[in-house]
């Protein structure tokens, strides 16, 4: 039945065992409304990065996108690298359309922050001869109930790694002083606003309305 293409009712575990016997593997491709899911997520991520860049540039930051690095076996890409010349402040932004693994997200962000200074000095013309006095981090998430719930579920980790939230983050972006570690929920508008924005720097509970 599998050879004839009639595998709809066959358990995935069975398919894997059959193909493993042939030294082959099985890949499941998820589609959403006719599009491949990774393309949908890529577009959501690109939109989130665009909102973040507008927010930073409105507040006087210079930005570079998708800054790749490969140093001593550590490889990756910084979604947005921001530089505020007057404060000599460097900002590493991780934009996530969804959080799959909190631990791996925070661990990779730590790596990017640790390498951001030398990466910026080597790659960014606006850092030449003027190294950063502070290197900060910011996680940007879409303001959806799903992501609010995920942050709440892992509040102990996020509160330790990124304690600053909401209005406090935007105040810092307008006038950066010292080092900041924050998390910001944004909507899909050009205003890059946080629903129910307040001075509360606690958990990311969903607003009363969607």
Z-matrix of the N, CA and C atoms (Angstrom, degrees):
N
C 1 1.468
C 2 1.526 1 111.17
N 3 1.318 2 116.39 1 -39.72
C 4 1.474 3 119.75 2 178.44
C 5 1.519 4 110.35 3 -64.26
N 6 1.323 5 116.68 4 -43.83
C 7 1.465 6 120.97 5 -179.23
C 8 1.523 7 111.49 6 -62.29
N 9 1.327 8 116.56 7 -29.01
C 10 1.460 9 120.83 8 -179.06
C 11 1.525 10 112.00 9 -90.85
N 12 1.337 11 116.97 10 3.60
C 13 1.455 12 120.65 11 175.88
C 14 1.508 13 115.29 12 86.04
N 15 1.331 14 117.07 13 12.21
C 16 1.467 15 120.78 14 -179.45
C 17 1.525 16 109.21 15 -103.66
N 18 1.311 17 116.39 16 69.89
C 19 1.464 18 120.24 17 -174.89
C 20 1.532 19 113.17 18 -112.99
N 21 1.349 20 116.81 19 11.44
C 22 1.466 21 119.67 20 -175.12
C 23 1.526 22 112.34 21 -59.74
N 24 1.321 23 117.07 22 -36.77
C 25 1.454 24 119.57 23 -178.01
C 26 1.512 25 113.92 24 -93.79
N 27 1.313 26 116.78 25 7.96
C 28 1.466 27 121.03 26 -177.11
C 29 1.529 28 110.26 27 -90.29
N 30 1.327 29 119.30 28 126.96
C 31 1.472 30 120.64 29 178.35
C 32 1.525 31 112.14 30 -57.69
N 33 1.325 32 115.73 31 145.81
C 34 1.465 33 120.76 32 -179.53
C 35 1.526 34 110.62 33 -59.39
N 36 1.336 35 116.73 34 -39.17
C 37 1.469 36 120.01 35 179.93
C 38 1.521 37 111.31 36 -59.91
N 39 1.331 38 116.26 37 -37.85
C 40 1.466 39 120.12 38 178.15
C 41 1.519 40 110.59 39 -67.30
N 42 1.337 41 116.42 40 -43.18
C 43 1.469 42 119.85 41 178.05
C 44 1.524 43 110.52 42 -58.82
N 45 1.334 44 116.63 43 -43.21
C 46 1.459 45 119.57 44 -179.53
C 47 1.528 46 111.35 45 -62.81
N 48 1.334 47 117.48 46 -40.29
C 49 1.467 48 120.17 47 -179.96
C 50 1.527 49 111.17 48 -66.64
N 51 1.335 50 115.93 49 -40.20
C 52 1.470 51 119.69 50 179.43
C 53 1.522 52 110.74 51 -62.36
N 54 1.340 53 116.15 52 -47.83
C 55 1.460 54 118.97 53 -177.71
C 56 1.525 55 111.83 54 -72.95
N 57 1.342 56 116.98 55 -29.81
C 58 1.458 57 119.29 56 176.46
C 59 1.515 58 110.88 57 -62.51
N 60 1.337 59 116.75 58 -33.94
C 61 1.473 60 120.78 59 177.67
C 62 1.517 61 111.32 60 -64.97
N 63 1.329 62 115.98 61 -22.54
C 64 1.473 63 121.10 62 178.35
C 65 1.517 64 111.60 63 -100.49
N 66 1.360 65 115.73 64 12.90
C 67 1.463 66 121.65 65 -179.19
C 68 1.534 67 110.64 66 59.31
N 69 1.330 68 114.78 67 39.98
C 70 1.466 69 120.79 68 -179.73
C 71 1.525 70 108.61 69 -129.36
N 72 1.316 71 115.59 70 168.53
C 73 1.453 72 120.64 71 179.86
C 74 1.515 73 111.65 72 -123.63
N 75 1.329 74 116.24 73 170.13
C 76 1.458 75 122.92 74 179.66
C 77 1.516 76 108.77 75 -120.74
N 78 1.322 77 116.91 76 128.55
C 79 1.445 78 121.95 77 174.45
C 80 1.516 79 108.81 78 -117.95
N 81 1.346 80 115.71 79 131.46
C 82 1.457 81 121.04 80 179.26
C 83 1.516 82 108.72 81 -101.51
N 84 1.316 83 116.85 82 123.67
C 85 1.460 84 121.69 83 -179.64
C 86 1.515 85 109.56 84 -101.59
N 87 1.325 86 116.29 85 120.38
C 88 1.460 87 121.62 86 -179.50
C 89 1.520 88 109.10 87 -92.71
N 90 1.318 89 116.68 88 132.16
C 91 1.462 90 121.17 89 176.07
C 92 1.507 91 108.84 90 -119.92
N 93 1.322 92 115.57 91 154.53
C 94 1.461 93 121.43 92 -179.54
C 95 1.508 94 108.59 93 -137.79
N 96 1.336 95 116.05 94 114.07
C 97 1.459 96 122.20 95 -177.91
C 98 1.518 97 111.91 96 52.72
N 99 1.310 98 115.29 97 41.25
C 100 1.453 99 120.35 98 174.99
C 101 1.510 100 115.01 99 87.62
N 102 1.325 101 117.99 100 -4.03
C 103 1.464 102 121.32 101 -179.83
C 104 1.514 103 110.04 102 -113.59
N 105 1.309 104 115.84 103 151.99
C 106 1.450 105 119.69 104 175.19
C 107 1.520 106 108.58 105 -67.96
N 108 1.341 107 115.72 106 137.20
C 109 1.458 108 120.46 107 -173.65
C 110 1.519 109 112.25 108 -60.46
N 111 1.352 110 117.48 109 -36.75
C 112 1.460 111 117.95 110 -178.36
C 113 1.525 112 111.26 111 -65.62
N 114 1.336 113 117.37 112 -31.07
C 115 1.461 114 119.48 113 177.10
C 116 1.526 115 110.69 114 -69.60
N 117 1.337 116 116.48 115 -37.05
C 118 1.465 117 120.25 116 177.03
C 119 1.517 118 110.00 117 -63.93
N 120 1.343 119 116.61 118 -45.87
C 121 1.455 120 120.60 119 -179.56
C 122 1.517 121 111.32 120 -65.56
N 123 1.346 122 117.40 121 -37.50
C 124 1.459 123 120.57 122 177.44
C 125 1.527 124 110.68 123 -60.71
N 126 1.330 125 117.27 124 -40.86
C 127 1.457 126 120.38 125 179.33
C 128 1.518 127 110.72 126 -66.66
N 129 1.326 128 117.08 127 -40.83
C 130 1.460 129 120.25 128 177.90
C 131 1.523 130 110.56 129 -63.05
N 132 1.323 131 116.08 130 -40.36
C 133 1.457 132 120.20 131 178.83
C 134 1.522 133 110.60 132 -65.43
N 135 1.327 134 116.65 133 -43.29
C 136 1.465 135 120.46 134 179.09
C 137 1.528 136 110.73 135 -61.69
N 138 1.330 137 116.72 136 -40.64
C 139 1.467 138 119.88 137 178.20
C 140 1.526 139 110.74 138 -63.30
N 141 1.325 140 116.16 139 -41.01
C 142 1.465 141 120.95 140 -179.27
C 143 1.527 142 110.77 141 -65.16
N 144 1.332 143 116.69 142 -40.80
C 145 1.462 144 120.92 143 177.22
C 146 1.527 145 110.51 144 -63.80
N 147 1.329 146 116.53 145 -41.60
C 148 1.460 147 120.23 146 179.01
C 149 1.515 148 112.72 147 -61.14
N 150 1.342 149 116.75 148 -42.52
C 151 1.460 150 121.27 149 177.54
C 152 1.523 151 110.17 150 -62.38
N 153 1.328 152 116.08 151 -42.22
C 154 1.465 153 121.30 152 -178.51
C 155 1.526 154 111.15 153 -64.00
N 156 1.317 155 116.54 154 -43.70
C 157 1.466 156 120.64 155 179.94
C 158 1.525 157 110.78 156 -61.90
N 159 1.322 158 117.23 157 -43.45
C 160 1.466 159 120.31 158 178.21
C 161 1.525 160 111.22 159 -60.65
N 162 1.317 161 115.66 160 -42.35
C 163 1.457 162 120.28 161 179.03
C 164 1.529 163 111.21 162 -61.68
N 165 1.337 164 116.68 163 -45.50
C 166 1.457 165 120.66 164 -178.94
C 167 1.531 166 111.31 165 -66.34
N 168 1.314 167 116.66 166 -46.67
C 169 1.460 168 119.86 167 -175.91
C 170 1.525 169 111.44 168 -66.46
N 171 1.337 170 117.23 169 -31.98
C 172 1.465 171 119.47 170 175.39
C 173 1.519 172 111.83 171 -64.47
N 174 1.322 173 115.34 172 -24.26
C 175 1.464 174 119.96 173 -179.14
C 176 1.524 175 112.95 174 -101.66
N 177 1.333 176 116.91 175 17.10
C 178 1.457 177 121.02 176 172.04
C 179 1.514 178 116.22 177 88.09
N 180 1.331 179 117.59 178 16.29
C 181 1.458 180 120.45 179 179.50
C 182 1.523 181 110.99 180 -93.19
N 183 1.323 182 116.41 181 143.40
C 184 1.457 183 122.33 182 167.53
C 185 1.528 184 106.96 183 -88.17
N 186 1.314 185 116.78 184 144.43
C 187 1.470 186 119.02 185 -175.27
C 188 1.521 187 112.11 186 -132.67
N 189 1.305 188 114.86 187 147.45
C 190 1.459 189 123.34 188 170.65
C 191 1.528 190 106.91 189 -129.19
N 192 1.336 191 116.54 190 139.06
C 193 1.455 192 121.40 191 -176.96
C 194 1.522 193 111.99 192 -106.95
N 195 1.330 194 114.51 193 148.01
C 196 1.463 195 121.88 194 175.03
C 197 1.530 196 111.50 195 47.50
N 198 1.309 197 115.77 196 58.53
C 199 1.464 198 121.50 197 179.32
C 200 1.529 199 108.17 198 -82.98
N 201 1.318 200 116.50 199 104.22
C 202 1.458 201 120.85 200 -177.20
C 203 1.527 202 110.39 201 -81.97
N 204 1.329 203 115.13 202 155.65
C 205 1.459 204 119.92 203 178.39
C 206 1.517 205 109.91 204 -149.48
N 207 1.308 206 114.81 205 154.61
C 208 1.464 207 122.94 206 174.42
C 209 1.521 208 106.54 207 -151.50
N 210 1.328 209 115.15 208 101.21
C 211 1.459 210 120.70 209 -175.61
C 212 1.523 211 109.37 210 -134.33
N 213 1.312 212 115.07 211 116.44
C 214 1.465 213 121.46 212 174.73
C 215 1.535 214 111.85 213 53.81
N 216 1.324 215 116.20 214 43.44
C 217 1.457 216 120.88 215 177.73
C 218 1.515 217 115.23 216 85.65
N 219 1.317 218 117.34 217 -6.29
C 220 1.463 219 120.63 218 178.05
C 221 1.527 220 108.34 219 -98.07
N 222 1.315 221 115.78 220 122.67
C 223 1.463 222 120.91 221 -175.35
C 224 1.515 223 110.08 222 -128.21
N 225 1.306 224 115.20 223 149.99
C 226 1.455 225 118.85 224 177.71
C 227 1.512 226 111.50 225 171.57
N 228 1.313 227 115.23 226 -166.39
C 229 1.455 228 121.35 227 -179.14
C 230 1.526 229 108.76 228 -145.91
N 231 1.312 230 116.42 229 129.96
C 232 1.463 231 121.74 230 176.45
C 233 1.524 232 107.76 231 -88.00
N 234 1.333 233 116.98 232 121.17
C 235 1.467 234 120.72 233 -176.01
C 236 1.523 235 111.28 234 -56.90
N 237 1.328 236 116.29 235 -54.10
C 238 1.469 237 121.13 236 178.27
C 239 1.526 238 108.29 237 -138.15
N 240 1.315 239 115.78 238 127.87
C 241 1.456 240 121.27 239 174.73
C 242 1.522 241 107.12 240 -112.33
N 243 1.322 242 115.82 241 116.62
C 244 1.462 243 119.99 242 -176.83
C 245 1.514 244 111.87 243 -107.60
N 246 1.327 245 115.98 244 148.30
C 247 1.470 246 122.19 245 -179.31
C 248 1.518 247 108.91 246 -136.47
N 249 1.315 248 116.57 247 123.43
C 250 1.463 249 122.06 248 175.87
C 251 1.520 250 107.56 249 -108.36
N 252 1.329 251 117.91 250 100.20
C 253 1.471 252 121.51 251 -171.72
C 254 1.526 253 113.89 252 -58.31
N 255 1.335 254 117.35 253 -42.63
C 256 1.468 255 119.55 254 -175.30
C 257 1.527 256 112.06 255 -64.25
N 258 1.323 257 116.81 256 -30.75
C 259 1.466 258 120.46 257 -179.86
C 260 1.523 259 111.59 258 -101.32
N 261 1.343 260 116.64 259 -5.01
C 262 1.466 261 122.23 260 -174.86
C 263 1.531 262 110.05 261 48.89
N 264 1.336 263 112.44 262 49.60
C 265 1.461 264 120.81 263 -176.11
C 266 1.521 265 109.89 264 -113.53
N 267 1.320 266 115.98 265 128.92
C 268 1.462 267 122.60 266 179.70
C 269 1.526 268 108.53 267 -107.81
N 270 1.324 269 116.20 268 134.47
C 271 1.463 270 121.23 269 -176.44
C 272 1.523 271 110.62 270 -125.56
N 273 1.326 272 116.02 271 126.33
C 274 1.465 273 122.68 272 176.21
C 275 1.527 274 107.77 273 -101.28
N 276 1.327 275 115.79 274 119.41
C 277 1.460 276 120.63 275 -177.98
C 278 1.519 277 110.21 276 -111.24
N 279 1.322 278 115.64 277 127.79
C 280 1.462 279 122.69 278 174.73
C 281 1.520 280 107.14 279 -110.06
N 282 1.334 281 117.02 280 109.85
C 283 1.462 282 121.80 281 178.73
C 284 1.524 283 108.73 282 -96.69
N 285 1.316 284 116.49 283 124.63
C 286 1.460 285 121.04 284 -177.37
C 287 1.530 286 109.58 285 -125.62
N 288 1.330 287 115.89 286 119.53
C 289 1.462 288 118.70 287 175.44
C 290 1.513 289 110.77 288 -70.50
N 291 1.325 290 116.57 289 -24.29
C 292 1.454 291 122.17 290 171.46
C 293 1.525 292 108.45 291 -160.65
N 294 1.311 293 115.99 292 150.37
C 295 1.456 294 120.73 293 179.07
C 296 1.520 295 108.67 294 -100.00
N 297 1.308 296 115.78 295 116.39
C 298 1.461 297 120.91 296 179.74
C 299 1.523 298 110.03 297 -91.90
N 300 1.328 299 116.57 298 -47.78
C 301 1.457 300 121.86 299 179.13
C 302 1.526 301 109.45 300 -130.34
N 303 1.315 302 116.56 301 113.42
C 304 1.464 303 120.76 302 -178.30
C 305 1.520 304 110.27 303 -63.79
N 306 1.335 305 116.37 304 -46.11
C 307 1.465 306 120.13 305 -176.64
C 308 1.520 307 111.84 306 -60.43
N 309 1.325 308 117.18 307 -46.94
C 310 1.470 309 119.51 308 -178.29
C 311 1.526 310 111.11 309 -68.61
N 312 1.330 311 117.11 310 -34.75
C 313 1.465 312 120.51 311 177.45
C 314 1.523 313 111.14 312 -62.38
N 315 1.323 314 117.01 313 -47.89
C 316 1.464 315 120.99 314 -179.23
C 317 1.522 316 111.57 315 -69.14
N 318 1.329 317 116.47 316 -37.18
C 319 1.469 318 119.60 317 179.20
C 320 1.524 319 110.77 318 -65.19
N 321 1.332 320 117.59 319 -43.44
C 322 1.463 321 120.84 320 179.37
C 323 1.522 322 110.82 321 -67.90
N 324 1.329 323 117.02 322 -35.62
C 325 1.465 324 119.82 323 177.65
C 326 1.522 325 110.59 324 -65.16
N 327 1.320 326 117.69 325 -39.51
C 328 1.473 327 121.20 326 176.01
C 329 1.528 328 110.41 327 -58.19
N 330 1.330 329 116.20 328 -42.57
C 331 1.454 330 120.69 329 179.47
C 332 1.524 331 110.75 330 -62.25
N 333 1.321 332 117.22 331 -44.25
C 334 1.461 333 121.01 332 -178.07
C 335 1.525 334 111.62 333 -65.59
N 336 1.333 335 116.30 334 -40.26
C 337 1.465 336 119.95 335 178.42
C 338 1.528 337 110.36 336 -65.24
N 339 1.326 338 115.85 337 -41.25
C 340 1.464 339 120.22 338 -179.68
C 341 1.530 340 111.70 339 -63.27
N 342 1.340 341 116.99 340 -34.75
C 343 1.468 342 120.68 341 -177.27
C 344 1.528 343 113.32 342 -95.29
N 345 1.331 344 117.47 343 -7.15
C 346 1.464 345 120.31 344 -172.78
C 347 1.526 346 113.21 345 -60.75
N 348 1.330 347 117.46 346 -38.60
C 349 1.466 348 120.40 347 -179.11
C 350 1.519 349 112.61 348 -58.60
N 351 1.343 350 118.33 349 -59.62
C 352 1.457 351 119.19 350 178.57
C 353 1.518 352 113.99 351 -64.08
N 354 1.345 353 117.39 352 -34.18
C 355 1.466 354 119.93 353 178.12
C 356 1.523 355 109.66 354 -63.25
N 357 1.334 356 116.56 355 -47.08
C 358 1.450 357 120.18 356 -179.94
C 359 1.513 358 112.79 357 -63.18
N 360 1.339 359 116.21 358 -41.10
C 361 1.466 360 119.91 359 -179.33
C 362 1.515 361 111.91 360 -65.02
N 363 1.336 362 116.69 361 -33.55
C 364 1.458 363 120.65 362 -178.54
C 365 1.524 364 112.70 363 -81.97
N 366 1.332 365 116.41 364 -35.86
C 367 1.460 366 119.97 365 -168.98
C 368 1.521 367 114.66 366 -104.06
N 369 1.326 368 117.45 367 -28.36
C 370 1.455 369 119.77 368 -171.72
C 371 1.524 370 111.37 369 -101.14
N 372 1.327 371 115.98 370 121.19
C 373 1.461 372 120.29 371 -178.68
C 374 1.524 373 111.38 372 -62.13
N 375 1.341 374 116.95 373 -32.41
C 376 1.461 375 118.53 374 -176.83
C 377 1.520 376 113.27 375 -77.08
N 378 1.327 377 117.62 376 0.10
C 379 1.459 378 119.95 377 175.80
C 380 1.522 379 112.32 378 -104.91
N 381 1.322 380 116.80 379 -7.34
C 382 1.450 381 120.17 380 -175.89
C 383 1.530 382 110.66 381 -60.61
N 384 1.331 383 115.38 382 125.23
C 385 1.459 384 120.98 383 176.68
C 386 1.516 385 114.66 384 74.98
N 387 1.336 386 116.74 385 5.34
C 388 1.468 387 119.01 386 -179.28
C 389 1.523 388 108.52 387 -147.21
N 390 1.312 389 115.74 388 79.83
C 391 1.450 390 120.41 389 -178.02
C 392 1.518 391 112.34 390 -66.08
N 393 1.328 392 117.66 391 160.55
C 394 1.463 393 120.72 392 -178.24
C 395 1.520 394 112.63 393 -72.20
N 396 1.328 395 115.42 394 143.56
C 397 1.450 396 120.65 395 172.23
C 398 1.528 397 110.82 396 -84.67
N 399 1.343 398 115.64 397 -25.48
C 400 1.456 399 120.70 398 -179.80
C 401 1.525 400 109.25 399 -146.68
N 402 1.318 401 116.78 400 144.01
C 403 1.460 402 122.86 401 176.37
C 404 1.520 403 107.51 402 -122.13
N 405 1.324 404 115.93 403 118.19
C 406 1.459 405 121.35 404 -176.08
C 407 1.519 406 110.75 405 -113.59
N 408 1.336 407 114.59 406 169.80
C 409 1.464 408 120.51 407 -178.09
C 410 1.517 409 110.05 408 -132.54
N 411 1.339 410 115.35 409 147.76
C 412 1.449 411 120.43 410 178.45
C 413 1.521 412 109.68 411 -147.55
N 414 1.325 413 115.87 412 127.93
C 415 1.458 414 121.72 413 172.77
C 416 1.517 415 107.59 414 -101.12
N 417 1.334 416 116.71 415 127.36
C 418 1.462 417 121.83 416 179.22
C 419 1.522 418 108.77 417 -111.97
N 420 1.325 419 116.18 418 127.01
C 421 1.459 420 122.60 419 -178.15
C 422 1.522 421 110.44 420 -126.50
N 423 1.332 422 117.74 421 152.49
C 424 1.462 423 119.38 422 174.43
C 425 1.522 424 110.55 423 -70.72
N 426 1.317 425 116.32 424 144.31
C 427 1.465 426 120.92 425 -177.67
C 428 1.525 427 109.98 426 -81.81
N 429 1.314 428 115.99 427 70.48
C 430 1.458 429 121.88 428 177.25
C 431 1.520 430 109.10 429 -113.95
N 432 1.315 431 116.19 430 155.05
C 433 1.458 432 119.77 431 179.41
C 434 1.520 433 111.59 432 -60.12
N 435 1.335 434 116.54 433 -34.94
C 436 1.462 435 119.80 434 179.98
C 437 1.518 436 111.35 435 -61.08
N 438 1.344 437 117.06 436 -47.14
C 439 1.465 438 119.78 437 -178.46
C 440 1.532 439 111.78 438 -71.77
N 441 1.334 440 117.77 439 -33.89
C 442 1.460 441 119.66 440 173.52
C 443 1.526 442 110.36 441 -59.00
N 444 1.334 443 115.42 442 -45.35
C 445 1.466 444 119.63 443 -179.05
C 446 1.523 445 111.23 444 -64.40
N 447 1.339 446 116.71 445 -39.58
C 448 1.461 447 119.46 446 179.82
C 449 1.518 448 111.61 447 -64.14
N 450 1.315 449 116.19 448 -41.71
C 451 1.462 450 119.33 449 178.54
C 452 1.526 451 109.93 450 -65.38
N 453 1.321 452 116.69 451 -42.88
C 454 1.466 453 119.58 452 177.84
C 455 1.533 454 111.44 453 -61.06
N 456 1.333 455 115.57 454 -40.03
C 457 1.459 456 119.70 455 -177.85
C 458 1.523 457 111.67 456 -65.04
N 459 1.330 458 116.25 457 -30.46
C 460 1.468 459 120.64 458 -179.58
C 461 1.524 460 110.10 459 -115.10
N 462 1.325 461 116.16 460 36.77
C 463 1.466 462 120.76 461 -173.89
C 464 1.531 463 112.66 462 -60.50
N 465 1.339 464 117.58 463 -33.26
C 466 1.473 465 119.59 464 -178.99
C 467 1.525 466 110.67 465 -60.89
N 468 1.333 467 116.77 466 -41.64
C 469 1.469 468 121.02 467 -179.96
C 470 1.526 469 111.07 468 -71.72
N 471 1.337 470 116.44 469 -47.65
C 472 1.464 471 119.66 470 -177.08
C 473 1.531 472 111.86 471 -67.70
N 474 1.328 473 117.22 472 -36.98
C 475 1.461 474 119.48 473 179.92
C 476 1.525 475 111.65 474 -65.01
N 477 1.309 476 115.81 475 -29.92
C 478 1.466 477 119.02 476 178.25
C 479 1.521 478 111.85 477 -81.69
N 480 1.347 479 116.05 478 -42.20
C 481 1.471 480 120.01 479 -175.36
C 482 1.526 481 112.61 480 -80.54
N 483 1.334 482 117.52 481 -36.74
C 484 1.465 483 122.02 482 -175.50
C 485 1.527 484 109.44 483 -138.96
N 486 1.318 485 118.30 484 72.34
C 487 1.468 486 120.98 485 -172.51
C 488 1.522 487 115.09 486 -71.69
N 489 1.336 488 119.06 487 -25.46
C 490 1.460 489 120.31 488 -176.39
C 491 1.527 490 109.81 489 -82.45
N 492 1.331 491 116.79 490 138.24
C 493 1.463 492 121.55 491 -176.54
C 494 1.532 493 111.89 492 -137.05
N 495 1.336 494 114.70 493 165.20
C 496 1.455 495 123.39 494 166.65
C 497 1.510 496 116.31 495 48.85
N 498 1.336 497 114.92 496 -127.25
C 499 1.470 498 121.44 497 -175.52
C 500 1.518 499 112.03 498 -60.58
N 501 1.339 500 116.69 499 -32.19
C 502 1.469 501 119.56 500 179.61
C 503 1.518 502 110.72 501 -64.69
N 504 1.328 503 117.47 502 -36.65
C 505 1.461 504 121.06 503 177.34
C 506 1.519 505 110.27 504 -64.41
N 507 1.349 506 117.28 505 -46.03
C 508 1.459 507 119.39 506 -177.99
C 509 1.525 508 112.27 507 -67.69
N 510 1.330 509 116.59 508 -33.56
C 511 1.473 510 118.18 509 174.96
C 512 1.519 511 110.54 510 -63.01
N 513 1.324 512 115.97 511 -40.15
C 514 1.461 513 119.47 512 178.60
C 515 1.520 514 110.38 513 -66.12
N 516 1.325 515 117.24 514 -39.79
C 517 1.467 516 119.99 515 179.32
C 518 1.524 517 111.32 516 -62.30
N 519 1.329 518 116.81 517 -34.84
C 520 1.465 519 119.84 518 177.98
C 521 1.517 520 111.54 519 -71.51
N 522 1.331 521 116.01 520 -36.64
C 523 1.462 522 119.95 521 -177.94
C 524 1.530 523 108.81 522 -141.74
N 525 1.334 524 116.87 523 80.37
C 526 1.471 525 119.36 524 -176.14
C 527 1.520 526 112.47 525 -70.78
N 528 1.313 527 114.91 526 127.96
C 529 1.466 528 121.58 527 173.59
C 530 1.521 529 107.96 528 -135.46
N 531 1.317 530 116.62 529 130.38
C 532 1.448 531 120.35 530 -179.54
C 533 1.522 532 112.38 531 68.38
N 534 1.317 533 115.42 532 -160.39
C 535 1.459 534 121.98 533 -177.88
C 536 1.526 535 110.13 534 -100.80
N 537 1.325 536 115.77 535 137.44
C 538 1.450 537 121.16 536 -178.79
C 539 1.526 538 109.50 537 -122.15
N 540 1.318 539 117.17 538 141.57
C 541 1.463 540 123.32 539 171.85
C 542 1.517 541 106.41 540 -130.61
N 543 1.328 542 116.75 541 108.64
C 544 1.451 543 118.91 542 -172.04
C 545 1.512 544 114.42 543 -138.18
N 546 1.321 545 114.01 544 170.91
C 547 1.458 546 122.93 545 177.59
C 548 1.518 547 106.94 546 -135.57
N 549 1.341 548 116.08 547 132.97
C 550 1.458 549 120.10 548 -175.40
C 551 1.525 550 109.78 549 -133.22
N 552 1.325 551 116.02 550 126.71
C 553 1.461 552 121.95 551 171.94
C 554 1.517 553 108.41 552 -91.08
N 555 1.329 554 117.49 553 132.27
C 556 1.463 555 120.81 554 177.83
C 557 1.515 556 110.04 555 -127.28
N 558 1.315 557 115.33 556 152.26
C 559 1.454 558 121.53 557 175.81
C 560 1.521 559 108.59 558 -87.47
N 561 1.321 560 115.89 559 177.82
C 562 1.467 561 119.68 560 -179.22
C 563 1.524 562 111.24 561 -93.39
N 564 1.337 563 116.51 562 34.70
C 565 1.461 564 120.34 563 176.50
C 566 1.518 565 109.02 564 -110.26
N 567 1.300 566 116.22 565 167.63
C 568 1.466 567 120.78 566 179.75
C 569 1.518 568 112.24 567 -72.96
N 570 1.338 569 116.55 568 -9.59
C 571 1.460 570 119.03 569 -178.63
C 572 1.519 571 111.80 570 -77.73
N 573 1.349 572 116.18 571 -19.41
C 574 1.470 573 121.47 572 -178.72
C 575 1.522 574 110.41 573 50.06
N 576 1.328 575 115.13 574 46.66
C 577 1.456 576 120.98 575 -178.50
C 578 1.513 577 110.73 576 -98.03
N 579 1.300 578 115.72 577 156.70
C 580 1.444 579 121.47 578 175.51
C 581 1.520 580 109.40 579 -98.47
N 582 1.347 581 119.16 580 125.72
C 583 1.453 582 119.78 581 178.67
C 584 1.522 583 110.82 582 -58.34
N 585 1.327 584 116.62 583 139.22
C 586 1.454 585 120.30 584 179.46
C 587 1.505 586 112.17 585 59.95
N 588 1.327 587 116.52 586 34.91
C 589 1.461 588 121.38 587 -174.95
C 590 1.517 589 110.99 588 -57.67
N 591 1.317 590 115.86 589 133.36
C 592 1.456 591 120.79 590 179.82
C 593 1.509 592 108.90 591 -151.92
N 594 1.309 593 116.63 592 -178.23
C 595 1.452 594 121.25 593 178.92
C 596 1.510 595 112.31 594 -83.03
N 597 1.322 596 116.59 595 -0.40
C 598 1.451 597 120.26 596 -178.34
C 599 1.509 598 110.52 597 -66.46
N 600 1.309 599 118.32 598 122.66
C 601 1.462 600 122.19 599 -179.37
C 602 1.510 601 111.38 600 -103.98
N 603 1.325 602 116.21 601 19.24
C 604 1.459 603 119.94 602 -179.22
C 605 1.501 604 112.18 603 -85.84
N 606 1.337 605 115.86 604 -148.49
C 607 1.457 606 121.61 605 -174.36
C 608 1.509 607 112.01 606 -66.77
N 609 1.351 608 115.24 607 168.92
C 610 1.451 609 121.58 608 -175.77
C 611 1.507 610 112.30 609 -100.63
N 612 1.331 611 119.31 610 65.78
C 613 1.446 612 120.80 611 -179.42
C 614 1.524 613 110.50 612 -74.97
N 615 1.313 614 114.88 613 147.07
C 616 1.460 615 120.15 614 -177.11
C 617 1.516 616 110.13 615 -68.08
N 618 1.345 617 116.69 616 145.02
C 619 1.450 618 119.66 617 176.68
C 620 1.504 619 110.72 618 -69.65
N 621 1.333 620 116.91 619 169.51
C 622 1.447 621 120.72 620 -176.12
C 623 1.513 622 111.91 621 -64.96
N 624 1.333 623 116.82 622 -33.27
C 625 1.462 624 119.50 623 179.66
C 626 1.524 625 109.57 624 -116.61
N 627 1.316 626 115.66 625 154.57
C 628 1.467 627 120.75 626 -176.29
C 629 1.518 628 110.00 627 -71.45
